[in-house]
Amino acid sequence: MKKVLFFLVLTYLVNNMQAQSYHPVATFSYSSEGLYAKVIKAHPSNPNIIYAGAQHVNLSYKGFFDTYDITLIDSVKRLKRMGIQTDSFGVTDFVFRGSDIYAIGSKGIQIINASTPANPVWTRKINTFKDGIATKNIGYMTASLLIEGSKLHYSGSNYYLIDLSDLNNLTKIAEKSYSGINSGSVQRLSADKIIASDGYNVNIMDVSAAPTVTKTTLTALFGDPDQMLYDAPNKILYTASSTSSQAFVYSVNMNNNAQLDSFNYLQVPGFDPSGHSGLFLYKDTLYVGTSLGVALFDVTNPSNLRFLGKLSTGGTSAVFVNDDYLIANDNYNLRFYGRGPGAVIGVDESIKLSTMELFPNPAQQSVCLLLSTAAAVQLELFDQLGKSVQTWGIKSAASKHEVSLHDIKPGIYFMQIVAGDLATTRKLVVE
C-alpha cells in the first residue's frame, strides 16, 4: 500500500514539476498609502476578475475594495478602487450572494452590487440586527461570513445565525458565545454543522435544533487557530496557529474530529514565522501566508504533511492561487506571480530540512548526497513505474553520503530521501 501511495505522490510531483515556480508579473504598491489586502477572491462567474478587500492604515484603518483584471498573464490591470464604509479593521471577509458581495468589517456589512464584475458599486450598509427586543451590532475586528440562501452565519465576538429575508430588519435565529478574542473563519461542515474559530479554538456548531446551538471544541490543536480552511470533498480541515514560541499547521479528519498531522515551522532552520493568514488550497498544495512569506505544503496525504518550502514574498496577509497566478499581499504591496516556464524565482528550497544535492547527475557507478545539515538518512530508489529498485539505510549523522549504483541499470529514476520527519524526491539519471 505504501508503494502505491508513493507512486501516486511521485506521479503528482512529476506532472507538476513547474507548479512551484513563479515569476513576478505585476506589483501594486500601497506603501505610501498604508493599505494592504486582507482577503482575495475571484468572481464566481468570471474568474479573471479578482477582488481584494483591504485595510487602509493611514486613513484610520478604513476599508477599501479593489478589482483587478488578470486575463493577460503578463499584464495585470487594476480596474477600480472604491472606499466602503467600514473602519477600524477594514474588510476582513466577503462572500458572494447572487449578484451582490457582502463584505464584513468591524462596523458592519457592506453590500456591493457586482452584476458587472469589473465595476462593483456600493449599495448599502447593515450594521445591526434584532435580538428579541434588543438591537445588537454586526462587526468585529476579524469577523467572517457564510451565507446560505436567506441565512447568514456570522463569526465575530460570538457565533450568530441571522435571518436575511428582510434586509431592513435582520433578526437573530441563534447564538453561541465564544471564549476567545478573534474569529478567523466560519465554514460549512454538513447540513446542520458549522466550523467556526474564535481565536483560541476551532469549534463545531450544531444548529440542527436552532435556536439552541451545541458547541464542540477541537482540543487537540495548539495556540490560536484563527486561520482555517476546510477541504469539503475530502473532509479534511487545515488550520494554522502561531505564538512567539511555536508555529504549527494542522490537518484534521472531520469525519471523527481527529488530528491527522501537525508541522512545526520551528523544525525548519531559518524559518520561524510569527503569524499566519490567508490559507489557500489548490491542487493538493496548501499555501499558507506567513509573516515571512508564503509557505507551501504537499497535502496529497493529509496524514503526512510535507513542507515544500516558501515563496519569499515578505509578510503575507492574503493568498490567492489559480492555474496562472499566485497572488500575495506583501506587507503594503500586492504582488502577482505568474506560474510556469521561464520562471525566474521559485520556492525557496534552502530552508528545507531535507535540502540536498545529488551529484554527479547523470551518474554512473555512484552518486553523492549532500545535505545542508548533518543527518541520518533513508534512501529509496524508484523506477518510472513507481517500483522500488533499491534502498539504503545510512545511520551515520553526516552532511555528505556516497552510495553505490553498481547494480543499477541505466535509466531514469527517482530518489526518495527521508531525513528525520521530512522527505523529498529527486530525479536521478543513471548512465
MIGU-217697 format. One record per residue (C-alpha): residue number from 1; residue in one letter; y, x, z. Coordinates in Angstrom, 1 decimal, padded with zeros to 4 digits. Layout:
MIGU-217697
+------+------+--------+--------+--------+
! resi ! resn !      Y !      X !      Z !
+------+------+--------+--------+--------+
!  NUM !    A !      Y !      X !      Z !
...
+------+------+--------+--------+--------+
END
This chain:
MIGU-217697
+------+------+--------+--------+--------+
! resi ! resn !      Y !      X !      Z !
+------+------+--------+--------+--------+
!    1 !    M !  000.0 !  000.0 !  000.0 !
!    2 !    K !  002.4 !  002.9 !  000.9 !
!    3 !    K !  001.8 !  004.4 ! -002.5 !
!    4 !    V !  002.6 !  001.2 ! -004.3 !
!    5 !    L !  005.7 !  000.8 ! -002.3 !
!    6 !    F !  006.8 !  004.3 ! -003.0 !
!    7 !    F !  006.2 !  003.8 ! -006.7 !
!    8 !    L !  008.4 !  000.7 ! -006.7 !
!    9 !    V !  011.1 !  002.7 ! -004.9 !
!   10 !    L !  010.6 !  005.5 ! -007.3 !
!   11 !    T !  010.9 !  003.2 ! -010.3 !
!   12 !    Y !  014.1 !  001.8 ! -008.9 !
!   13 !    L !  015.6 !  005.2 ! -008.4 !
!   14 !    V !  014.6 !  006.4 ! -011.9 !
!   15 !    N !  016.0 !  003.2 ! -013.6 !
!   16 !    N !  019.3 !  003.6 ! -011.6 !
!   17 !    M !  020.0 !  007.3 ! -011.7 !
!   18 !    Q !  023.6 !  006.6 ! -012.7 !
!   19 !    A !  024.1 !  003.8 ! -010.3 !
!   20 !    Q !  025.6 !  006.0 ! -007.6 !
!   21 !    S !  028.0 !  007.9 ! -009.9 !
!   22 !    Y !  031.6 !  006.8 ! -010.4 !
!   23 !    H !  034.8 !  007.9 ! -012.0 !
!   24 !    P !  038.3 !  006.8 ! -011.0 !
!   25 !    V !  039.9 !  004.4 ! -013.5 !
!   26 !    A !  042.9 !  002.9 ! -011.6 !
!   27 !    T !  044.7 !  003.1 ! -008.3 !
!   28 !    F !  047.3 !  000.7 ! -007.0 !
!   29 !    S !  049.2 !  002.5 ! -004.2 !
!   30 !    Y !  050.7 !  000.4 ! -001.4 !
!   31 !    S !  051.6 !  003.4 !  000.8 !
!   32 !    S !  055.4 !  002.7 !  000.5 !
!   33 !    E !  054.8 ! -000.9 !  001.4 !
!   34 !    G !  052.3 ! -000.5 !  004.2 !
!   35 !    L !  050.0 ! -003.0 !  002.6 !
!   36 !    Y !  046.2 ! -002.9 !  002.4 !
!   37 !    A !  043.4 ! -005.1 !  001.2 !
!   38 !    K !  041.1 ! -006.6 !  003.9 !
!   39 !    V !  038.8 ! -008.8 !  001.7 !
!   40 !    I !  038.0 ! -008.6 ! -002.1 !
!   41 !    K !  036.1 ! -011.2 ! -004.1 !
!   42 !    A !  035.6 ! -012.2 ! -007.7 !
!   43 !    H !  036.4 ! -015.7 ! -009.1 !
!   44 !    P !  033.1 ! -017.6 ! -009.3 !
!   45 !    S !  033.6 ! -018.8 ! -012.9 !
!   46 !    N !  035.5 ! -015.7 ! -014.2 !
!   47 !    P !  034.1 ! -012.5 ! -012.6 !
!   48 !    N !  036.6 ! -010.4 ! -014.4 !
!   49 !    I !  039.4 ! -011.8 ! -012.2 !
!   50 !    I !  039.4 ! -010.1 ! -008.8 !
!   51 !    Y !  041.3 ! -011.5 ! -005.8 !
!   52 !    A !  042.4 ! -009.3 ! -002.9 !
!   53 !    G !  043.6 ! -010.7 !  000.4 !
!   54 !    A !  045.8 ! -008.2 !  002.2 !
!   55 !    Q !  047.9 ! -007.4 !  005.2 !
!   56 !    H !  051.5 ! -006.1 !  005.0 !
!   57 !    V !  052.1 ! -003.8 !  007.9 !
!   58 !    N !  055.8 ! -003.1 !  007.2 !
!   59 !    L !  056.6 ! -006.8 !  006.9 !
!   60 !    S !  055.4 ! -008.0 !  010.4 !
!   61 !    Y !  051.8 ! -007.9 !  009.1 !
!   62 !    K !  052.4 ! -010.8 !  006.8 !
!   63 !    G !  049.6 ! -011.9 !  004.4 !
!   64 !    F !  049.6 ! -011.2 !  000.6 !
!   65 !    F !  047.3 ! -012.2 ! -002.2 !
!   66 !    D !  046.8 ! -010.1 ! -005.3 !
!   67 !    T !  044.9 ! -010.8 ! -008.5 !
!   68 !    Y !  043.5 ! -008.2 ! -010.9 !
!   69 !    D !  042.0 ! -008.3 ! -014.4 !
!   70 !    I !  039.1 ! -005.9 ! -014.7 !
!   71 !    T !  038.0 ! -006.9 ! -018.2 !
!   72 !    L !  038.6 ! -003.5 ! -019.6 !
!   73 !    I !  036.7 ! -000.8 ! -017.8 !
!   74 !    D !  039.4 !  001.9 ! -018.0 !
!   75 !    S !  042.5 ! -000.4 ! -017.9 !
!   76 !    V !  042.7 ! -002.4 ! -014.7 !
!   77 !    K !  045.7 ! -004.8 ! -014.6 !
!   78 !    R !  047.3 ! -006.4 ! -011.6 !
!   79 !    L !  048.2 ! -009.9 ! -012.7 !
!   80 !    K !  050.1 ! -011.4 ! -009.8 !
!   81 !    R !  051.2 ! -010.8 ! -006.2 !
!   82 !    M !  052.0 ! -013.7 ! -004.0 !
!   83 !    G !  053.1 ! -013.8 ! -000.4 !
!   84 !    I !  051.4 ! -016.5 !  001.6 !
!   85 !    Q !  052.4 ! -018.0 !  004.9 !
!   86 !    T !  050.1 ! -016.0 !  007.2 !
!   87 !    D !  051.2 ! -013.3 !  009.5 !
!   88 !    S !  050.1 ! -011.0 !  012.3 !
!   89 !    F !  046.8 ! -010.0 !  010.7 !
!   90 !    G !  047.3 ! -011.1 !  007.1 !
!   91 !    V !  044.4 ! -012.5 !  005.1 !
!   92 !    T !  041.1 ! -011.9 !  006.9 !
!   93 !    D !  038.8 ! -014.0 !  004.8 !
!   94 !    F !  038.9 ! -016.5 !  001.9 !
!   95 !    V !  036.4 ! -018.8 !  000.2 !
!   96 !    F !  036.4 ! -020.8 ! -003.0 !
!   97 !    R !  036.2 ! -024.6 ! -002.9 !
!   98 !    G !  036.3 ! -026.3 ! -006.3 !
!   99 !    S !  039.5 ! -025.1 ! -008.0 !
!  100 !    D !  041.0 ! -024.1 ! -004.7 !
!  101 !    I !  040.9 ! -021.0 ! -002.5 !
!  102 !    Y !  041.0 ! -021.4 !  001.3 !
!  103 !    A !  042.5 ! -018.2 !  002.9 !
!  104 !    I !  042.5 ! -017.7 !  006.6 !
!  105 !    G !  044.9 ! -015.6 !  008.7 !
!  106 !    S !  045.9 ! -015.6 !  012.3 !
!  107 !    K !  048.3 ! -018.5 !  011.8 !
!  108 !    G !  046.2 ! -021.0 !  009.8 !
!  109 !    I !  044.5 ! -021.7 !  006.5 !
!  110 !    Q !  046.4 ! -021.3 !  003.2 !
!  111 !    I !  045.2 ! -023.5 !  000.3 !
!  112 !    I !  045.8 ! -021.8 ! -003.1 !
!  113 !    N !  045.1 ! -023.5 ! -006.4 !
!  114 !    A !  043.1 ! -021.2 ! -008.7 !
!  115 !    S !  042.3 ! -023.5 ! -011.5 !
!  116 !    T !  044.0 ! -020.9 ! -013.7 !
!  117 !    P !  042.2 ! -017.9 ! -012.3 !
!  118 !    A !  044.8 ! -015.3 ! -013.3 !
!  119 !    N !  047.7 ! -017.3 ! -011.9 !
!  120 !    P !  046.8 ! -018.8 ! -008.5 !
!  121 !    V !  049.5 ! -021.0 ! -006.9 !
!  122 !    W !  050.0 ! -021.6 ! -003.2 !
!  123 !    T !  049.9 ! -025.3 ! -002.4 !
!  124 !    R !  049.8 ! -025.9 !  001.3 !
!  125 !    K !  049.1 ! -024.6 !  004.8 !
!  126 !    I !  046.9 ! -026.1 !  007.5 !
!  127 !    N !  047.3 ! -024.7 !  011.0 !
!  128 !    T !  046.0 ! -027.4 !  013.4 !
!  129 !    F !  043.1 ! -029.8 !  013.9 !
!  130 !    K !  042.4 ! -032.7 !  016.2 !
!  131 !    D !  040.0 ! -032.1 !  019.1 !
!  132 !    G !  039.8 ! -035.6 !  020.5 !
!  133 !    I !  043.4 ! -036.4 !  021.6 !
!  134 !    A !  044.3 ! -032.7 !  021.8 !
!  135 !    T !  045.7 ! -030.6 !  019.0 !
!  136 !    K !  044.3 ! -027.1 !  018.5 !
!  137 !    N !  045.5 ! -024.2 !  016.3 !
!  138 !    I !  043.5 ! -022.7 !  013.5 !
!  139 !    G !  043.7 ! -019.0 !  013.1 !
!  140 !    Y !  042.6 ! -015.8 !  014.8 !
!  141 !    M !  043.1 ! -012.1 !  014.2 !
!  142 !    T !  039.8 ! -011.7 !  012.3 !
!  143 !    A !  038.8 ! -015.3 !  011.6 !
!  144 !    S !  036.2 ! -016.2 !  008.9 !
!  145 !    L !  035.3 ! -019.3 !  007.0 !
!  146 !    L !  032.3 ! -021.1 !  005.4 !
!  147 !    I !  032.9 ! -024.4 !  003.5 !
!  148 !    E !  030.1 ! -026.7 !  002.5 !
!  149 !    G !  031.2 ! -030.0 !  001.0 !
!  150 !    S !  033.6 ! -031.5 !  003.5 !
!  151 !    K !  032.5 ! -029.4 !  006.4 !
!  152 !    L !  034.3 ! -026.2 !  007.5 !
!  153 !    H !  032.5 ! -023.6 !  009.6 !
!  154 !    Y !  035.2 ! -021.6 !  011.3 !
!  155 !    S !  034.6 ! -018.5 !  013.4 !
!  156 !    G !  037.6 ! -017.2 !  015.3 !
!  157 !    S !  038.2 ! -017.2 !  019.0 !
!  158 !    N !  035.3 ! -019.7 !  019.1 !
!  159 !    Y !  033.0 ! -021.3 !  016.6 !
!  160 !    Y !  034.2 ! -024.7 !  015.2 !
!  161 !    L !  032.7 ! -027.2 !  012.8 !
!  162 !    I !  035.6 ! -029.1 !  011.3 !
!  163 !    D !  035.7 ! -032.2 !  009.0 !
!  164 !    L !  037.8 ! -031.5 !  005.9 !
!  165 !    S !  037.6 ! -035.0 !  004.5 !
!  166 !    D !  041.2 ! -035.7 !  005.2 !
!  167 !    L !  043.3 ! -032.5 !  004.9 !
!  168 !    N !  046.2 ! -034.3 !  006.6 !
!  169 !    N !  044.1 ! -035.0 !  009.7 !
!  170 !    L !  041.4 ! -032.3 !  010.3 !
!  171 !    T !  039.1 ! -033.3 !  013.1 !
!  172 !    K !  036.6 ! -031.3 !  015.1 !
!  173 !    I !  032.9 ! -032.1 !  014.8 !
!  174 !    A !  031.5 ! -029.4 !  017.1 !
!  175 !    E !  032.5 ! -026.3 !  019.0 !
!  176 !    K !  030.8 ! -023.4 !  020.8 !
!  177 !    S !  032.6 ! -020.9 !  022.9 !
!  178 !    Y !  032.3 ! -017.1 !  022.5 !
!  179 !    S !  032.4 ! -014.3 !  025.0 !
!  180 !    G !  033.7 ! -011.7 !  022.5 !
!  181 !    I !  037.2 ! -010.9 !  021.2 !
!  182 !    N !  036.7 ! -010.6 !  017.5 !
!  183 !    S !  034.9 ! -012.6 !  014.8 !
!  184 !    G !  033.7 ! -010.8 !  011.8 !
!  185 !    S !  031.7 ! -013.3 !  009.8 !
!  186 !    V !  030.2 ! -016.7 !  009.5 !
!  187 !    Q !  027.4 ! -017.4 !  007.1 !
!  188 !    R !  024.7 ! -020.0 !  006.3 !
!  189 !    L !  021.2 ! -019.2 !  007.7 !
!  190 !    S !  019.4 ! -022.5 !  006.9 !
!  191 !    A !  020.2 ! -026.2 !  006.6 !
!  192 !    D !  021.1 ! -026.6 !  010.3 !
!  193 !    K !  021.8 ! -023.0 !  011.4 !
!  194 !    I !  024.8 ! -020.7 !  011.0 !
!  195 !    I !  025.1 ! -017.0 !  011.7 !
!  196 !    A !  028.4 ! -016.1 !  013.4 !
!  197 !    S !  029.5 ! -012.9 !  015.1 !
!  198 !    D !  032.0 ! -012.8 !  017.9 !
!  199 !    G !  032.9 ! -009.1 !  018.1 !
!  200 !    Y !  030.2 ! -008.3 !  020.6 !
!  201 !    N !  027.1 ! -010.2 !  019.4 !
!  202 !    V !  025.5 ! -011.8 !  016.4 !
!  203 !    N !  024.8 ! -015.4 !  017.2 !
!  204 !    I !  022.7 ! -018.2 !  015.6 !
!  205 !    M !  024.4 ! -021.6 !  015.9 !
!  206 !    D !  022.1 ! -024.6 !  015.6 !
!  207 !    V !  024.2 ! -027.5 !  014.6 !
!  208 !    S !  021.4 ! -030.0 !  013.9 !
!  209 !    A !  022.4 ! -032.0 !  017.0 !
!  210 !    A !  026.2 ! -031.7 !  016.4 !
!  211 !    P !  028.4 ! -032.2 !  018.3 !
!  212 !    T !  026.0 ! -030.4 !  020.6 !
!  213 !    V !  025.6 ! -026.8 !  019.4 !
!  214 !    T !  022.9 ! -024.4 !  020.6 !
!  215 !    K !  023.7 ! -020.7 !  020.5 !
!  216 !    T !  021.1 ! -018.0 !  020.4 !
!  217 !    T !  022.2 ! -014.4 !  020.5 !
!  218 !    L !  020.5 ! -011.4 !  018.9 !
!  219 !    T !  020.4 ! -009.0 !  021.8 !
!  220 !    A !  018.7 ! -006.1 !  020.1 !
!  221 !    L !  021.9 ! -004.8 !  018.4 !
!  222 !    F !  024.3 ! -002.2 !  019.8 !
!  223 !    G !  028.0 ! -002.3 !  020.1 !
!  224 !    D !  030.3 ! -004.8 !  018.3 !
!  225 !    P !  028.6 ! -006.0 !  015.2 !
!  226 !    D !  031.6 ! -007.9 !  013.9 !
!  227 !    Q !  030.7 ! -007.0 !  010.3 !
!  228 !    M !  027.6 ! -008.5 !  008.8 !
!  229 !    L !  026.1 ! -009.6 !  005.5 !
!  230 !    Y !  023.2 ! -012.0 !  005.0 !
!  231 !    D !  020.8 ! -011.5 !  002.1 !
!  232 !    A !  019.6 ! -015.1 !  001.9 !
!  233 !    P !  016.8 ! -014.7 ! -000.7 !
!  234 !    N !  015.1 ! -012.1 !  001.4 !
!  235 !    K !  016.0 ! -013.4 !  004.8 !
!  236 !    I !  017.5 ! -010.1 !  005.9 !
!  237 !    L !  020.7 ! -009.6 !  007.9 !
!  238 !    Y !  022.6 ! -006.3 !  007.7 !
!  239 !    T !  025.2 ! -005.5 !  010.3 !
!  240 !    A !  027.3 ! -002.6 !  011.2 !
!  241 !    S !  028.8 ! -001.6 !  014.5 !
!  242 !    S !  030.6 !  001.3 !  016.0 !
!  243 !    T !  032.2 !  002.7 !  019.1 !
!  244 !    S !  033.7 !  006.1 !  019.9 !
!  245 !    S !  030.2 !  007.4 !  020.8 !
!  246 !    Q !  027.8 !  005.5 !  018.5 !
!  247 !    A !  027.8 !  004.1 !  015.0 !
!  248 !    F !  024.9 !  002.1 !  013.5 !
!  249 !    V !  023.8 !  000.0 !  010.6 !
!  250 !    Y !  021.1 ! -002.5 !  011.3 !
!  251 !    S !  018.6 ! -004.6 !  009.3 !
!  252 !    V !  017.2 ! -007.8 !  011.0 !
!  253 !    N !  014.4 ! -010.1 !  009.9 !
!  254 !    M !  015.9 ! -013.5 !  010.3 !
!  255 !    N !  012.6 ! -015.2 !  010.0 !
!  256 !    N !  011.8 ! -014.1 !  013.5 !
!  257 !    N !  015.2 ! -012.6 !  014.6 !
!  258 !    A !  013.5 ! -009.2 !  015.0 !
!  259 !    Q !  015.3 ! -005.9 !  014.3 !
!  260 !    L !  013.7 ! -004.0 !  011.5 !
!  261 !    D !  015.5 ! -000.7 !  011.4 !
!  262 !    S !  018.7 !  001.0 !  012.5 !
!  263 !    F !  020.5 !  004.0 !  011.2 !
!  264 !    N !  022.8 !  006.0 !  013.4 !
!  265 !    Y !  025.5 !  007.9 !  011.5 !
!  266 !    L !  025.7 !  010.5 !  014.2 !
!  267 !    Q !  022.5 !  011.9 !  012.8 !
!  268 !    V !  024.4 !  013.0 !  009.7 !
!  269 !    P !  026.2 !  016.3 !  010.1 !
!  270 !    G !  029.9 !  015.9 !  009.2 !
!  271 !    F !  029.9 !  012.1 !  009.0 !
!  272 !    D !  031.0 !  010.3 !  012.1 !
!  273 !    P !  032.9 !  007.1 !  011.2 !
!  274 !    S !  034.8 !  005.4 !  014.0 !
!  275 !    G !  034.8 !  002.0 !  012.3 !
!  276 !    H !  033.1 ! -000.2 !  009.8 !
!  277 !    S !  034.2 ! -003.0 !  007.5 !
!  278 !    G !  033.6 ! -004.6 !  004.1 !
!  279 !    L !  029.8 ! -004.7 !  003.7 !
!  280 !    F !  028.6 ! -005.4 !  000.2 !
!  281 !    L !  025.1 ! -005.8 ! -001.1 !
!  282 !    Y !  024.4 ! -005.1 ! -004.8 !
!  283 !    K !  021.0 ! -004.5 ! -006.5 !
!  284 !    D !  019.2 ! -003.1 ! -003.4 !
!  285 !    T !  022.1 ! -000.9 ! -002.4 !
!  286 !    L !  024.2 ! -001.7 !  000.7 !
!  287 !    Y !  027.7 ! -000.5 !  000.5 !
!  288 !    V !  029.5 ! -000.1 !  003.9 !
!  289 !    G !  033.2 !  000.5 !  004.2 !
!  290 !    T !  033.8 !  003.0 !  007.0 !
!  291 !    S !  036.7 !  005.0 !  008.4 !
!  292 !    L !  035.5 !  008.0 !  006.3 !
!  293 !    G !  034.7 !  006.3 !  003.0 !
!  294 !    V !  032.0 !  004.0 !  001.5 !
!  295 !    A !  028.5 !  004.7 !  002.9 !
!  296 !    L !  025.6 !  003.8 !  000.6 !
!  297 !    F !  022.1 !  002.7 !  001.7 !
!  298 !    D !  018.9 !  002.1 ! -000.3 !
!  299 !    V !  017.6 ! -001.2 !  001.2 !
!  300 !    T !  014.6 ! -001.6 ! -001.1 !
!  301 !    N !  012.6 ! -001.5 !  002.1 !
!  302 !    P !  014.7 ! -003.1 !  004.8 !
!  303 !    S !  012.3 ! -001.7 !  007.4 !
!  304 !    N !  013.2 !  001.8 !  006.4 !
!  305 !    L !  017.0 !  002.1 !  005.7 !
!  306 !    R !  017.7 !  005.2 !  003.6 !
!  307 !    F !  021.1 !  006.7 !  003.7 !
!  308 !    L !  022.1 !  007.8 !  000.2 !
!  309 !    G !  025.4 !  009.4 !  001.0 !
!  310 !    K !  029.0 !  008.4 !  000.8 !
!  311 !    L !  031.8 !  008.0 ! -001.7 !
!  312 !    S !  034.8 !  009.8 ! -000.2 !
!  313 !    T !  037.5 !  007.1 ! -000.6 !
!  314 !    G !  039.1 !  007.6 !  002.8 !
!  315 !    G !  039.4 !  004.8 !  005.3 !
!  316 !    T !  037.9 !  001.8 !  003.7 !
!  317 !    S !  038.7 ! -001.7 !  004.9 !
!  318 !    A !  037.2 ! -003.7 !  001.9 !
!  319 !    V !  034.5 ! -003.1 ! -000.7 !
!  320 !    F !  033.5 ! -004.9 ! -003.9 !
!  321 !    V !  030.8 ! -003.8 ! -006.4 !
!  322 !    N !  029.6 ! -005.1 ! -009.8 !
!  323 !    D !  028.0 ! -003.7 ! -012.9 !
!  324 !    D !  031.1 ! -001.8 ! -013.9 !
!  325 !    Y !  033.1 ! -001.1 ! -010.8 !
!  326 !    L !  033.2 ! -000.1 ! -007.2 !
!  327 !    I !  036.5 ! -001.2 ! -005.7 !
!  328 !    A !  037.5 !  000.2 ! -002.3 !
!  329 !    N !  040.6 ! -000.1 ! -000.3 !
!  330 !    D !  041.5 !  003.4 !  000.7 !
!  331 !    N !  044.0 !  003.0 !  003.6 !
!  332 !    Y !  047.1 !  001.9 !  001.6 !
!  333 !    N !  045.6 !  002.3 ! -001.8 !
!  334 !    L !  043.3 !  000.0 ! -003.8 !
!  335 !    R !  041.1 !  002.3 ! -005.9 !
!  336 !    F !  038.9 !  001.2 ! -008.8 !
!  337 !    Y !  035.9 !  003.4 ! -009.7 !
!  338 !    G !  034.0 !  003.0 ! -013.0 !
!  339 !    R !  030.3 !  003.3 ! -012.9 !
!  340 !    G !  028.1 !  005.1 ! -015.5 !
!  341 !    P !  028.1 !  008.0 ! -017.9 !
!  342 !    G !  030.9 !  010.5 ! -017.8 !
!  343 !    A !  031.4 !  010.1 ! -014.1 !
!  344 !    V !  033.4 !  012.9 ! -012.6 !
!  345 !    I !  032.7 !  012.1 ! -009.0 !
!  346 !    G !  029.6 !  010.9 ! -007.3 !
!  347 !    V !  028.2 !  010.0 ! -004.0 !
!  348 !    D !  028.8 !  012.9 ! -001.6 !
!  349 !    E !  025.3 !  014.4 ! -001.0 !
!  350 !    S !  026.5 !  017.3 !  001.0 !
!  351 !    I !  026.1 !  015.3 !  004.2 !
!  352 !    K !  022.6 !  014.1 !  003.7 !
!  353 !    L !  020.1 !  015.2 !  006.4 !
!  354 !    S !  017.7 !  015.8 !  003.6 !
!  355 !    T !  020.2 !  017.6 !  001.3 !
!  356 !    M !  018.2 !  020.1 ! -000.6 !
!  357 !    E !  017.8 !  022.1 ! -003.8 !
!  358 !    L !  014.6 !  022.6 ! -005.9 !
!  359 !    F !  014.7 !  025.8 ! -007.9 !
!  360 !    P !  013.8 !  027.0 ! -010.4 !
!  361 !    N !  013.7 !  023.7 ! -012.2 !
!  362 !    P !  011.9 !  023.7 ! -014.6 !
!  363 !    A !  009.3 !  025.6 ! -012.5 !
!  364 !    Q !  006.1 !  027.4 ! -013.3 !
!  365 !    Q !  004.0 !  029.0 ! -010.6 !
!  366 !    S !  006.0 !  028.0 ! -007.6 !
!  367 !    V !  009.2 !  026.1 ! -006.5 !
!  368 !    C !  011.6 !  026.9 ! -003.7 !
!  369 !    L !  013.0 !  024.2 ! -001.5 !
!  370 !    L !  016.4 !  025.0 !  000.1 !
!  371 !    L !  017.6 !  022.6 !  002.9 !
!  372 !    S !  021.2 !  022.6 !  004.2 !
!  373 !    T !  019.8 !  022.9 !  007.7 !
!  374 !    A !  016.6 !  024.2 !  009.2 !
!  375 !    A !  013.9 !  021.5 !  009.5 !
!  376 !    A !  010.2 !  021.0 !  009.2 !
!  377 !    V !  009.4 !  019.0 !  006.1 !
!  378 !    Q !  006.6 !  017.0 !  004.5 !
!  379 !    L !  006.4 !  017.2 !  000.7 !
!  380 !    E !  004.5 !  015.0 ! -001.7 !
!  381 !    L !  004.4 !  015.3 ! -005.5 !
!  382 !    F !  004.1 !  012.2 ! -007.7 !
!  383 !    D !  003.5 !  011.9 ! -011.4 !
!  384 !    Q !  005.4 !  009.5 ! -013.6 !
!  385 !    L !  003.0 !  006.7 ! -012.9 !
!  386 !    G !  003.6 !  007.0 ! -009.2 !
!  387 !    K !  000.2 !  008.7 ! -008.5 !
!  388 !    S !  000.2 !  011.2 ! -005.7 !
!  389 !    V ! -000.7 !  014.6 ! -007.0 !
!  390 !    Q ! -000.4 !  016.9 ! -004.1 !
!  391 !    T !  001.0 !  017.1 ! -000.6 !
!  392 !    W !  002.3 !  019.9 !  001.6 !
!  393 !    G !  003.0 !  019.9 !  005.3 !
!  394 !    I !  005.4 !  022.6 !  006.4 !
!  395 !    K !  005.7 !  022.7 !  010.1 !
!  396 !    S !  007.9 !  025.8 !  010.5 !
!  397 !    A !  011.6 !  024.9 !  011.1 !
!  398 !    A !  013.4 !  026.8 !  008.4 !
!  399 !    S !  016.0 !  026.2 !  005.7 !
!  400 !    K !  014.0 !  027.7 !  002.9 !
!  401 !    H !  010.4 !  026.9 !  001.9 !
!  402 !    E !  008.3 !  028.0 ! -001.1 !
!  403 !    V !  005.3 !  026.0 ! -002.3 !
!  404 !    S !  002.7 !  027.0 ! -004.9 !
!  405 !    L !  002.4 !  025.0 ! -008.1 !
!  406 !    H ! -000.7 !  026.9 ! -009.3 !
!  407 !    D ! -002.9 !  023.8 ! -009.6 !
!  408 !    I ! -000.2 !  021.5 ! -011.1 !
!  409 !    K ! -000.4 !  020.7 ! -014.8 !
!  410 !    P !  002.8 !  020.9 ! -016.9 !
!  411 !    G !  004.7 !  017.7 ! -017.0 !
!  412 !    I !  007.5 !  015.7 ! -015.3 !
!  413 !    Y !  007.0 !  014.9 ! -011.6 !
!  414 !    F !  008.9 !  013.6 ! -008.6 !
!  415 !    M !  009.0 !  015.5 ! -005.4 !
!  416 !    Q !  009.4 !  013.3 ! -002.2 !
!  417 !    I !  010.9 !  015.3 !  000.7 !
!  418 !    V !  010.7 !  014.0 !  004.2 !
!  419 !    A !  012.8 !  015.8 !  006.8 !
!  420 !    G !  012.9 !  014.2 !  010.2 !
!  421 !    D !  013.7 !  010.5 !  009.8 !
!  422 !    L !  015.1 !  010.7 !  006.3 !
!  423 !    A !  013.6 !  011.1 !  002.9 !
!  424 !    T !  014.8 !  011.9 ! -000.6 !
!  425 !    T !  013.3 !  012.3 ! -004.0 !
!  426 !    R !  014.0 !  014.9 ! -006.7 !
!  427 !    K !  012.8 !  015.1 ! -010.3 !
!  428 !    L !  010.8 !  018.3 ! -011.0 !
!  429 !    V !  009.7 !  019.7 ! -014.4 !
!  430 !    V !  006.6 !  021.9 ! -014.3 !
!  431 !    E !  006.1 !  024.2 ! -017.4 !
+------+------+--------+--------+--------+
END
